[in-house]
């Protein structure tokens, strides 16, 4: 379970109703295959040894005796499998019959978890045959085993693997107002296993999917849901074997109804634990026992879990085109309404934006235009200021000019060359020395110009810097780092590109679309160093600090997920292997830029400690008033030492 991952499987074997020996063999075969595929938690369907649709045959001792004998054999035959296995079985306890999940590992029956919510409506008549499972746990004899724990308040804990705690509920238990999994999660369960027999009717697949996904999000847990397949009786209903594996609101794997696929993925227990620690309103008990839960332990060997789950190389950007468009629209609305509120509050009818012809200032200008539309203000109040300096190229200058015209903004041009040279003279700096002073003097001159124009016009300076730049400290302190409202402050560079592309695709202006497409095709650069002899950009940001798609990946997994450096490196190797729609990077390149990321992230916190206001749009942000309260003088040694050991 290296890095907190554990393999899980939702498996629907072929069955024959009431053919217990056949069903047990199918369960055994399916379990063996699932373990071979990397599963260490295997969930089989509700009443899978007998078939869910036995109806009044559940009153027959012949069926119940055969079921108990088959369970005994199944436990014995799976003793060599390194897996925690759950199978559905009818269980006679103290003169009553219960619909149970039998939980076993390495040849030992660990517990019987009875179903609590028995549907007796429409096509379901479970109360005719079964009794409601009790919460309190007692010890019973069952299937040749003595002192077997029986009751709903049970947790199964692997003490050698941190955060590996499993709870069980059965089908309808999930569909009630207060599912047992709620109390189980608050008692410490990180994986909920549901043995189900949920028939297929029109619309139920979508509802079931939303139910499982939502419960995993509400509980900040992994949820493994297995449903009975079409081997069940079809006298009145049909079962499809719709299986799901979810993690905190995300679907990791799904087998659609009637496909007969084994559903396998890996749940990240360490991320779930990190999210639970972070969410202060998720209040767990001190121990499971304090929550009146009975704990049974089991052991599995420590090993490296092979990952088949998708590792998104661009975690800030939805991979689905429709969802991406919806996300872009939602972000624009957040940005524009945030700025509109600030303009309304300050009674300002002018904004001042430094436009460079690059991605960030382009996005900021687009947001200003939308905010002005919300307030029914004339776009002439958007003052776009282009400030050519020593590194400005004809291409970016033209794009800044054309973009301003396409949006109907007021364009001002203030060349900074003479002012910066005067400043060099005042402080005794040699213009031929292209060092940090040479670069930052230009950035601060531009900020001074923007602030002074804002004073002249009684307007606000709208900042253009993005989240990726702030994470790396790729901004001049009190230069482009400062503004009166920073609309891009929580937009990572990989998402900025998609936002601009979204407008280029959506807008009805050919003039605007054309300039936006050229902005997208222009290399990212601060243009603070003189252009090359052919007039093209000499200073390319990603050549200096590294690819933004790597840094955005590092940032998301560090801040949002709380992952350690070694785990981020492992996931990056998978995400950027060239098969996930992103550029391929080898391990040496990834490790090199990951070290750069950590060094810069820690060293540049002082810039983030005094950021201007700006709207949060996603789950990762670095505002010192919001998501990131980090000391400016924290030491990075611990994180770099881990990378040096790789």
Order of alpha helices (4+ residues) and beta strands (2+ residues): beta-alpha-beta-alpha-beta-beta-beta-beta-beta-beta-beta-alpha-beta-alpha-beta-beta-beta-beta-alpha-beta-alpha-beta-alpha-beta-alpha-beta-alpha-alpha-beta-alpha-beta-alpha-alpha-alpha-alpha-alpha-alpha-alpha-alpha
